[in-house]
Amino acid sequence: MSLNINVIKDKILSENWFVLRNMTYELTRSDGSVVRHKREVYDRGNGATIMLYNRRKQSVVLVRQFRVATWVNGNEDGMLIETCAGLLDNDEPEACVRKEAIEETGFEVGEVRKLFELYMSPGGVTELIHFFIAEYSDAQRANDGGGVDDEEIEVLELPFNKALEMMANGEIRDGKAVILLQYLQTSGLMDGDL
């Protein structure tokens, strides 16, 4: 199904951190009728995320940091446990996750595997996130992680089953982390003896 889209107005409301625009557009639907919509769209660029896992140790690496949007929406202290992630800026997705992994977690990852690309909030945010996984070992720890510049990131190396419990009881509420934990759980990558 293809929709005919006619942009009536595209006004930039803010370019402070990212671009917030107010768009008015008409859609010609498949039955020929035309509907008009007025929406705000937040363009923050595309991003990439990676879940580090260790099958032998049955562990994963996550990070905890302050996220103001969650605080505004009722997360009491604003802290969120999530996967290592970042905006692409001008990087390719794989280069982005490699850079973010070493900056945020301190691990210099080897082989990475791209799983898929997902829109996480398509009703108003343009961001497409590239999802990766990589196995890590203690020998790959290059530094303590913790982020750069004005970031304050706590690195969490958790038993896989503990991370699944934290997801189930609501301690882990980051969509990226939930998706990648469920992927590891259902893929069989964390199953069995080595």
Summary of the structure (lengths in Angstrom):
residues: 194
radius of gyration: 19.4
end to end distance: 47.4
largest distance: 61.3
contacts: 545
relative contact order: 0.18
helix: 22%
strand: 41%
